[in-house]
């Protein structure tokens, strides 16, 4: 097959045929390095094949546990799927500290999610708003069958708005509010919106007061991953003296001030805010992945939330009030505990068992606490020893593996670098010197 030719019917090929075709595209030297059969599951591969398209193998990430998360006076061992060992270590350390100092106090402020139906029409939005009662009836009637089960679980459509799209003449949205109980709700929301679209357009196009401005045309209907009302607030609080185990060479009072200054910088400087919030999502994404939720949706919604003031800012705030240290995180988390991978993936099922099979709101609280724990650890390192000391110590194992160190060399390196700065070049030099002495 010519390398520049279009591949047709790839999805219809079986696994071996897909791999053979791939090999035709590779250099002979690359073919030797690729073994896609190495990580096939011995008994459940068909399950993984069905999860995605054109599956030829599996991509493994570590499934780790972070213990001692005290969330609203309940203790959890939190599963985390992530490739960075320092994240799990930081989460575990921070969780243990806060378990001794009141734990994470978390509340779900609301669970409202949004769906958008976009259309074009030449009339004024005020006229559509005058017909809100009729539009409400259309929404209820069109979606009634699709929402029966969701309403039985306490969810459903909770409201709507008709709004113009900024900077686009005669383009509008019907913004519909949903509660989706224990499901993330994407398919439910999209189904409801598509059921509403035709009768809504028919109403506008057959109502004399409206159709005199021309015909309405439906453009698209889709949920929004921006969920500024589906928000969790997580808080930790203690006396400043209780911060002593984290303050390093500083007094607890100095540490608290340095910590607050670090957070204030992230509130006011977007360059720092992005990396600061990334530290929050080290924890959030790891638990979201472990529980089979959509981390891309969570990330997109939260990043938009961080920029809602018009400037990208920290999702956390720190306050020092006399002798009390308070740290808070506010973040939107649209999560589900039913549907999607939750009923399919065996490791997702294990994650929920480990957490005690929480509902969606409980999972939101746990995930927020994981984000808070990681961020607290990261900011602490930055304003005391620096981030690299702890990070590179934990990264040492990966460097040794990449350099093909023997078990004996790994043991010696771990002992040597216990009090040394870790870097790739330093480890490489150590291994070379070790070989020369052998």
Buried (B, 14 or more C-beta within 10 A) or exposed (E): EEEEEEEEEEEEBEBEEBBEEBEEEEEEEEEEEEEBEEEBEEEEBEEBBEEEEEBBBBEEEEBBBBEBBBBEEEEBBBBBBBEBBBBBBBBBBBBBBBBEBBBBBBBBEBBBBBBBBBBBBEBEEEBBEEBEEBBEEBBEEBBBEBBEEBBEEEBBBBEBEBBBBEEEEBBBBBBBBBBBBBBBBBEBBBBBBBBBBEBBBEBBBEBEEBBEBBEBBBBEBBBBBBBBBBBBBBBBBBEBEBBEEBBBEBBBBBBBBBBBEBBBBBBEBBEBBBEBBBBBBBBBBBBBBBBBBBBEBBBBBBBBBBEEEEEBBBBBBBEBEEEEBBBBBBBBBBBBBBBBBBEBBEBBBEBBEBBEEBEBBBBBBBBBBBBBBBBBBBBBBBBBEEBEEBBBBBBBBBBBEEBEBEEEBBEBBEEBBEEBEBBEEBBBEBBEEBEEEE
